Every structure is written in C-alpha cells, then in structure tokens.
Amino acid sequence: MATADKNKNVHVFESEEALSVSLAKYAADLSEKFAKQKGSFTVVLTGGSLIKSLRKLVEAPYIDSIDWSKWHVLWADERVVPKNHPDSNYLLAYDAFLSKVPIPSGNVYAINDALPAEAAADDYETCVKHLVHNGIISVSEATGFPRFDLMLLGMGPDGHVASLFPGHPLVQEKKKWITFIKESPKPPPQRITFTFPVINSSANIALVVAGAGKAHPVHVTLGNGEDSHVLPVQMVLPEGELTWFLDKDAASKL
Ligand SMILES: O=C1O[C@H](COP(=O)(O)O)[C@@H](O)[C@H](O)[C@H]1O
C-alpha cells in the first residue's frame, strides 16, 4: 500500500511491483496532460534499474491509452559505447521499453555513438538546442535552460544521479547543458550527462529508487542520515515537481 509524505511528495510502496504500477499511471497522466497542452511530451530516461520499473507502460491499459506519437525521448546520461553494446543505456531502454511501444523512431534521440565523449556531449547538446528551437522542448523562463516535461531518474547506491557522481567537479557545472566524464567511478568510464541546471529546470522529476542497497542515500536525503559529501541526489531540486517512488527496502532507514 502506498503511503504519501504530505511534505515531500514521497511515496513508499510495499514492493517494486506496486511501485511500477503507480509509476506507470503517473507517467501516463503526465503524457495526457502535456500532449493536450502542447502537442508533445518530452521524456528523459536514465539507465539501470529505472527501465525495469517502466514495464507496466507496455501493458494494458497504457499500451493502448497513451498517445505514443506525442512522445519525444532523450537520455539524461549515456555511456560512450556503441548503441548495441551491453553497457548502452539506449540498448537497455530499447530492449525493455522502446521496442514495445509505437513511439516514432524519429522521436527517439540517442547520442552519436561514433563520437568520443567530449564530442558526443557537444553533439547531444546541439540536438537538444535544435529541439528547443523547433518548439519540441520547452525552455524554463526562470533559468533559460531546457525544461523537460518529465525526467525519470534512477539513483545509484552512492547517491549518484545520471552520471553525476559524489565529489566530482561535474556536479558544480553551471553553464553547459550536457557534459562528459572520462573517469566514471562506476564502469564504463566514459559517459555523457545532463548537468544540474538542466535536470533542475524540469517540469516534473520522478526519482525511482528500489532496493535496500539504496537506503543510505535515501536516509541522507529524506531523513537525518549523514555522508562525507553532499550527494548528487540531494542536489535534485527542480523548479517543477519532484516525486519520489520508493519501495520499502529503499525507505527502510527513514
Ligand atoms: O550508471 C548508471 O547508474 C544509475 C543508477 O543505476 P541503478 O541500476 O543503480 O538504478 C542510472 O540512473 C544511470 O542512468 C546509469 O548510467
């Protein structure tokens, strides 16, 4: 049974299965809202365990009720590997989600996997700028950064989000929309990532966190836990709505 913390839009579920049911309704409701409002729905994915939690979207009722033609999909981070490499966030999303829903292939924007990390980040930023220019991606009036309708973020056991890692200088990047890392503490080493100005300009962020291995950063962020670093997940402070989807194991230290 989900319980909501009225203060912080935090929902704790008995199981990851129950979390995935609620997450699908949340995404479907936002899809309907934005498709009606502006004729498009910009969704940013991440990799890892998040993708598994999207599985209810490819089932009834959502597979038939969602207007998938309005979806535009990008990634908040991506490993700099070929799109058919097992470490690719694109491949993970394609196999489990994108190959099962009728989003037009031209509305799915993966990185150029032929480029090295720095060039791939610049190229992806140019792609986002084109989508902003074409009116597909909105712009935050407050920040001037791209304002995605929904950003679906996972979180690592160290509190990293996207490819922004604790104590890494990239968490302080204030100008670039998309940057790169060549020495990720979590393999593979080379990645591109949205920066916090872009992440925090989102209209809606869902932080999807399941499993006891993530209880510490959840405790630090939502409870009274402490860590030697300000964790990247603590820096997710969108101008829009932040909603936590936790299973009880991830919330076990709250
Ligand atoms: O390396 C990455 O890790 C995070 C968290 O993944 P998880 O499996 O621990 O949930 C993921 O959000 C990110 O996209 C990915 O590149």
The ligand as a Gaussian input file, in Angstrom:
#p B3LYP/6-31G(d) Opt

LIG

0 1
 O       25.362000       4.064000     -14.185000
 C       24.217000       4.446000     -14.026000
 O       23.635000       4.310000     -12.789000
 C       22.406000       4.984000     -12.419000
 C       21.725000       4.170000     -11.330000
 O       21.518000       2.861000     -11.833000
 P       20.823000       1.778000     -10.872000
 O       20.863000       0.495000     -11.650000
 O       21.627000       1.729000      -9.598000
 O       19.416000       2.255000     -10.632000
 C       21.491000       5.192000     -13.613000
 O       20.386000       6.014000     -13.233000
 C       22.287000       5.857000     -14.742000
 O       21.458000       6.170000     -15.839000
 C       23.376000       4.897000     -15.158000
 O       24.177000       5.434000     -16.225000

